[in-house]
Amino acid sequence: AELPDAVINGEGDIPHVVNLSMPGCKSEVMLHVLEGDEVYISSGSACSKGKQSGVLKALGLPKTRTDSALRVSFAPFNTKEDVDAFIAAVKKGAKMFRR
């Protein structure tokens, strides 16, 4: 709800992983913005080593979504503050890209 431009990719079959796209914001560039705020996520699947997700391509998603996909994984030790930091960093990055 706090990221109204975000689009969830997939059905959420894995409860601790969320894949979302921020159309207009390239994944790799967004990762650098997030790292600057000490938020570490991925742009591809766990086994893709930085390549676009084959799963997202197989779902038939448009290039604007696959190019802007972010994979967020959660663990038992993540806190609400971690989620808030992620949201703030993504908002910051989206604002930078959409000037």
C-alpha positions in Angstrom: 0.0 0.0 0.0 2.9 2.4 0.7 4.4 1.7 -2.8 1.4 2.4 -5.0 3.5 2.1 -8.2 4.7 -1.3 -7.3 3.3 -4.3 -9.1 3.5 -7.8 -7.5 4.8 -10.5 -9.9 3.4 -13.9 -9.4 1.0 -15.5 -6.9 3.1 -15.5 -3.8 3.6 -19.2 -3.7 6.7 -18.8 -1.4 5.5 -16.9 1.7 8.9 -15.4 2.6 9.7 -14.1 -0.9 8.1 -11.2 -2.7 8.9 -10.3 -6.3 7.7 -6.9 -7.3 8.3 -4.5 -10.2 8.7 -0.7 -10.0 8.1 0.2 -13.7 10.3 3.0 -14.9 13.1 2.0 -12.4 15.7 -0.4 -13.7 16.4 -3.2 -11.2 20.2 -2.9 -11.3 20.2 0.8 -10.7 17.6 0.5 -7.9 19.8 -2.1 -6.2 22.6 0.5 -6.0 20.3 3.1 -4.5 19.1 0.5 -1.9 22.6 -0.6 -1.1 23.4 3.1 -0.3 20.8 2.9 2.4 22.0 -0.5 3.5 19.1 -2.4 2.1 20.2 -5.6 0.3 17.8 -7.4 -2.0 18.2 -9.0 -5.4 16.9 -8.3 -8.9 16.9 -11.9 -10.2 16.0 -15.3 -8.9 18.2 -17.0 -6.4 19.9 -19.1 -9.1 20.1 -16.4 -11.9 23.2 -14.5 -10.6 22.0 -11.1 -11.7 20.3 -12.2 -14.9 16.6 -11.5 -15.6 14.3 -14.1 -14.1 13.4 -16.8 -16.5 10.3 -17.4 -14.5 9.1 -13.8 -15.0 9.8 -14.1 -18.7 7.9 -17.4 -18.8 4.9 -15.7 -17.1 4.8 -13.5 -20.2 5.5 -10.2 -18.3 6.4 -7.2 -20.4 10.0 -6.1 -20.5 9.1 -3.0 -18.4 8.2 -5.4 -15.6 11.1 -7.8 -16.0 13.6 -5.0 -16.2 12.3 -3.4 -13.0 11.8 -6.6 -10.9 13.0 -6.8 -7.3 13.2 -10.0 -5.2 12.8 -9.4 -1.5 13.4 -12.3 0.8 12.4 -12.3 4.5 13.9 -14.3 7.4 12.7 -14.8 11.0 15.1 -12.1 12.2 13.7 -9.3 9.9 11.9 -6.6 11.7 9.2 -4.0 10.9 12.0 -1.5 10.9 13.7 -3.5 8.1 10.5 -3.4 6.0 10.2 0.4 6.7 13.8 0.9 5.6 13.1 -1.0 2.4 10.0 1.0 1.6 11.7 4.3 2.3 14.7 3.4 0.1 12.4 2.2 -2.8 10.4 5.5 -2.5 13.7 7.4 -2.6 14.9 5.5 -5.7 11.6 5.8 -7.5 11.6 9.6 -6.9 15.1 9.9 -8.3 14.3 7.9 -11.5 10.9 9.6 -12.2 12.0 13.3 -12.0 
